[in-house]
Amino acid sequence: MRNEWDEEKLQRYVKEGRGQGEFESYKPFTQIHDFGSLGRSSRIRTWKCNRVVHLLSDIESRFFYLTEYNESILQVKEHFPLYDFENVVGEQEDIDIRKFKDKQSGFPYILTTNFLITVKGNDGNTYDVARSVKASHELEKKTVVERFELIRRYFENKGTSWGLITQKEIPLVKAKNIEWIHPARFLEETTDFSNDDISYLTRILMESFYKNTKAIREITSSFDAQLNLEAGSGVLLFKHLLATKQVKVDMDKKIDLNQSAEVLEIVSQDKKEGLKIALDR
């Protein structure tokens, strides 16, 4: 963080509501503007609710995209603070907690987990799981490992599943596919198309895909020309169909517009999608 960490700053964060709220009212403890320059940071409008998510690295973003596509996940709270760490975990004799204090003020930092995820189980009940993400080479650092051990102990005492995810556990192709279609979920907000326009046009486009052996790119180009739409509109609507799961492809393979439309599955209703990274690990 840019400035010294102390009691005054913590109280300001609490007053701002950081780490508090549910769904669209949630505010992450750590936010992009807290840092001077983060080249890999991003703000992403989540599909789950009307809120912008703050992500500080590629690995965070890629894991987040996987959660977006999983319909059993109801919300994701990024950079969730463990405000009650001392009360839950207590004294730690085997780990030097001085490493996790501000060097100038001596005030302890607030530990956070990258993601606290609310899941709806098959029985209809909801529960939370926590996930931390980190590049695997960072785990060679003793302080990083000790921080995660403290976080693990916290969630163990809370009775909440916690897991550590590295880039090795993230299916990169799937994450990039979701990233490619992600902005097209809410076309009524980002284009001049109304909801009625989107419903009408996507229905025609799906009919064009049905039992068509031509390349997806060729079909969308013809679609644009026939309906006098701006070039690229068909591809954008195709992304929307994928984002809303009205049309499905194998997301573990790179989406290729030069493939035949025969690879597409036209569905009348969303189906539950499982996340490859098990939430109960």
Secondary structure as the mmCIF struct_conf table of DSSP 4:
data_model
#
loop_
_struct_conf.conf_type_id
_struct_conf.id
_struct_conf.beg_label_comp_id
_struct_conf.beg_label_asym_id
_struct_conf.beg_label_seq_id
_struct_conf.end_label_comp_id
_struct_conf.end_label_asym_id
_struct_conf.end_label_seq_id
BEND BEND1 ASN A 3 ASN A 3
HELX_RH_AL_P HELX_RH_AL_P1 GLU A 7 LYS A 15
TURN_TY1_P TURN_TY1_P1 GLU A 16 GLY A 17
STRN STRN1 ARG A 18 ARG A 18
TURN_TY1_P TURN_TY1_P2 GLY A 19 GLY A 19
STRN STRN2 GLN A 20 GLN A 20
BEND BEND2 GLU A 22 GLU A 22
HELX_RH_3T_P HELX_RH_3T_P1 PHE A 23 SER A 25
STRN STRN3 LYS A 27 LYS A 27
BEND BEND3 PHE A 29 THR A 30
HELX_RH_3T_P HELX_RH_3T_P2 ILE A 32 ASP A 34
BEND BEND4 PHE A 35 GLY A 36
TURN_TY1_P TURN_TY1_P3 GLY A 39 ARG A 40
STRN STRN4 SER A 42 ARG A 45
BEND BEND5 TRP A 47 ASN A 50
STRN STRN5 VAL A 52 LEU A 55
BEND BEND6 SER A 57 SER A 57
HELX_RH_AL_P HELX_RH_AL_P2 ASP A 58 TYR A 69
TURN_TY1_P TURN_TY1_P4 GLU A 71 SER A 72
STRN STRN6 ILE A 73 PRO A 81
TURN_TY1_P TURN_TY1_P5 TYR A 83 ASP A 84
HELX_RH_AL_P HELX_RH_AL_P3 PHE A 85 VAL A 89
BEND BEND7 GLU A 93 ILE A 95
HELX_RH_3T_P HELX_RH_3T_P3 ILE A 97 PHE A 100
STRN STRN7 LYS A 101 LYS A 101
TURN_TY1_P TURN_TY1_P6 LYS A 103 SER A 105
HELX_LH_PP_P HELX_LH_PP_P1 PHE A 107 PHE A 107
STRN STRN8 PRO A 108 PRO A 108
HELX_LH_PP_P HELX_LH_PP_P2 TYR A 109 LEU A 111
STRN STRN9 THR A 112 LYS A 120
TURN_TY1_P TURN_TY1_P7 ASN A 122 ASP A 123
BEND BEND8 GLY A 124 GLY A 124
STRN STRN10 THR A 126 VAL A 133
HELX_RH_3T_P HELX_RH_3T_P4 SER A 136 GLU A 140
BEND BEND9 LYS A 141 LYS A 141
HELX_RH_AL_P HELX_RH_AL_P4 LYS A 142 LYS A 158
TURN_TY1_P TURN_TY1_P8 GLY A 159 GLY A 159
STRN STRN11 SER A 161 ILE A 165
HELX_RH_3T_P HELX_RH_3T_P5 GLN A 167 GLU A 169
BEND BEND10 ILE A 170 ILE A 170
HELX_RH_AL_P HELX_RH_AL_P5 LEU A 172 ILE A 181
HELX_RH_3T_P HELX_RH_3T_P6 HIS A 182 PHE A 186
HELX_RH_AL_P HELX_RH_AL_P6 LEU A 187 THR A 190
BEND BEND11 THR A 191 ASP A 192
HELX_RH_AL_P HELX_RH_AL_P7 ASN A 195 PHE A 209
TURN_TY1_P TURN_TY1_P9 TYR A 210 LYS A 211
BEND BEND12 LYS A 214 LYS A 214
STRN STRN12 ALA A 215 ALA A 215
HELX_RH_AL_P HELX_RH_AL_P8 ILE A 216 GLN A 226
TURN_TY1_P TURN_TY1_P10 LEU A 227 ASN A 228
HELX_LH_PP_P HELX_LH_PP_P3 LEU A 229 GLU A 230
TURN_TY1_P TURN_TY1_P11 ALA A 231 GLY A 232
HELX_RH_AL_P HELX_RH_AL_P9 SER A 233 ALA A 243
TURN_TY1_P TURN_TY1_P12 THR A 244 LYS A 245
BEND BEND13 GLN A 246 GLN A 246
STRN STRN13 VAL A 247 LYS A 248
TURN_TY1_P TURN_TY1_P13 MET A 251 ASP A 252
BEND BEND14 LYS A 253 LYS A 253
TURN_TY1_P TURN_TY1_P14 LEU A 257 ASN A 258
BEND BEND15 GLN A 259 GLN A 259
STRN STRN14 SER A 260 SER A 260
HELX_RH_3T_P HELX_RH_3T_P7 ALA A 261 VAL A 263
STRN STRN15 GLU A 265 ILE A 266
BEND BEND16 SER A 268 GLN A 269
BEND BEND17 LYS A 276 ILE A 277
TURN_TY1_P TURN_TY1_P15 LEU A 279 ASP A 280
#
